């Protein structure tokens, strides 16, 4: 009798191997999205007129179903990890850009004036003053983007991507082994919880001055709440 950890040979990976590949495909896009969001958010914070169109574009891209995104990219990137990672990086922008903008804008004018008086230029002021103060808001957005990415990686199984735990769902039907579907769902959920907990720990380390129970201020219209993200993921 096959067990919970008996992975079909057609996946060419062990259970731990699938977890490693799943995390790579989920976390690298979020990292790429964060790298792209930092300069975009700075421009939006500096030029306020730029923020609405940027937010509009990222929201429209987020509304594109992930499967449709994959199908469009297959002609250019094939059935590879990159086909899965590009949409996830784009989706992360709709969460990360508003989070960084909100965090940067929360820095008081008195603080910025003091930094300027100390000889800080725009770039140095952004990197050494605004971003450190914005860390709680940034990590709040990063948590939502990361959990969403870990969930959406599974959709890559529909294009034949061999690196995701979502392939266990397809094999559960093919081999008539419901335990594989349970494995996929439970493992994905546990990964999301563990990574989220790790990000909370990172926030505590980076912001010892912030009360443990405090939450960063967020604008309701700036980015989707976790419940909304979960609903949209189900729709995808």
N, C-alpha and C positions, 0 to 999 in steps of 0.2 A: 504493500500500500504506500502510495506516495505521500510525502509529508509537506508541511508548511514551507520548508526551506528547499524543497526539491525543485530546482528550476529547469524547465525544458532545455534540451541541448541546442535547439534551434536559435536560442538567444545568445549563445556563445559567451555567456558570462555567468559567474556565480551570483548568489544573492548579494554578497558584499560588493562584488564588481558592479552590479546594477545600481546599487546605492551610490557608489563613487561617481559613476557616469551621470546619474540623475542630478547629483549635487553640482557637478561641473557644468552641466547644461543649464541649471537653474541659477547658479550664483554668478557665473561669468557675465551673463547678460545684465544682471543688476549692477555689477561693478562697472561695466561699460556704460550703462545708463547713468550711473553716478558721476563718472568722469565727464560725460557729455553735459549733464545737468548743471554742474558747478559753474562753468562759464556762461551758459545760457541764463541761469538764474541771476548771475551777477549783472548781465546786460539788462534783464527785466527789472531788477531792483534799481539800477542806475537810470534807465530810461523807462519810466512808468507806462508810457504809451505803447511800449513793445509787449508788455505782459499779456493783455487780452488776446492779441492775435496768436501769440505763442501758445497760450493755454488752449485756445480754440483749435489750433492745428493738432496738438497732442491729444486732445479729447476726441477729435474726429478719428485719428489713427487708432486710439484705444477702442473705438466703437467697431472697427473692422474685425470680424470674427477671426480667431487665430487660424482656423483651418483654411479660410480663404487666403490669408496672408501666406501660409505655407505653400499652397498651390501656386500662387503667383511666383514665389521665390524658387520653386523647384526647377524651373527652366534655366535659372541662372546659377544656383548653388547645388542643385541635385538633392538626392535624399541623404543629406549630411546633417551633422550637428549644427552647422552654421544656419541651415534653413530654419531650425527651431530657435536658435539663439537670437537672430536678428529681430523677429517680432517681439520677443520677450524684453529685449533691450529697449525697443520703442515703447512698449506698454509701460515700462518702469518710469519713463519720462513724465507721464501724466500725474504720477504720484510724487516723484522726487523734485521736479521743478517747483511746484507750489510750496512744497515743504521747505526747500532752501530759501525761496523768496520770502516766505513768512518769517523764517528764522533770521534772515539778514535784516529785514525791515524792523524786526523787534529791537534791534540795537538802538539805543537812545542817541539823539543828536549830540548830547553832551559828551558821550563816550567817543563819538566820531570826531568831535571838535578837539577833544583832548589828544586823540591819536594824531590828528593833523598838526596840532601844536608841537608834538614831539618829533615831527619830521617824517611821519609815515606817509608814503605816497599811496595812491589808490589801490595798487596791487597788494602792497604790504599791509595796508589797513584791512583789506578784504581777507587775506590769508591769516593774519595774526590777531585780528580783533573781531571782525564780524563772524567769520566761520566758527571760531571756538565758542562764541556766545550762542550761535545758532545750532550747536551740536544736538541738544535735546529735540528740536523740531526736525532736524535732518534725520536723526535715527528713528524718530516716530514714522516718518515717511518711508525710510529704508525697511522698517519692519513690515509694513504693508506690502511694499513692492517685492520683498523677498518671499514672503508667504504665498503671494499670488503667483510668482514665478515658479516656485516649487510645485504648485498645483497644476499650472498650465503646461509644464514640460510633458506631462502624461499624454497630452493631445498629440504630441509628435509621433506616437505609435501609429496614428492613422496614415502617416506617409511612409511607414516602413522604417522609421528611425529605431535603431537597435540599442540605443543607450538609455532609454527611459524605463522606469518602472511601469509605465502605462502599457508596455508590451505584454505584461502579465495579464492584463484585462483581455487582450485579444486571444492569448493562449488559453485563458480560462474557458472561453467559448469553444475554441478549436479542439482542445483536448478534453472537454467536458470535466474540467477540474475547478469547481467554484472556489477551492481554497486558494488558487492563484489570484483570483480577484480580491479575496479578503487580504491576502498578502500585500498586494499593490496598494489598496486603500489604507490599510493600517500603517504600512511602512511610510507612505507619503505623509500621512497625518503626523506620525511621530517625528519625522524629519523636520516638518514645518514647525512643530512645537519646540524642538530642540534648538533649531537655528534662531527662532524668535527669542527663546530664553537667553541664548548667547548674546544676541544684540542688546537685550536688556542689561546683561552683565557689562557689556562694553560701555553702555551709557553711564552706568554707575561708576565705572572706572574713570571715564573721561570727564564726568561732571560731579566730582565729590562735593561741590558747593550746592548742588541741587537737592532739596528735601526728597527722601525716598518715595513718598507718596505723591509728589507733585507731577503734573503732566504739562507738557508744553502746550501753549495756547495755539489753537488751530482755527482757521476760518472754515466754516462749514462748506462753502462753495469752492474752496480752493482745491480739494482733492476728494476722491471717493472714500467713504468710511469702509472699514473692514467688512461690514455686513453687505454693503453695496457691491464690494469687490467679489465677495463670495457668490452673490446672486448672479453677477455678470459672468463669473467663471462657469457656473452651472449652465448658463445659457449658451456658452461657447461649446 
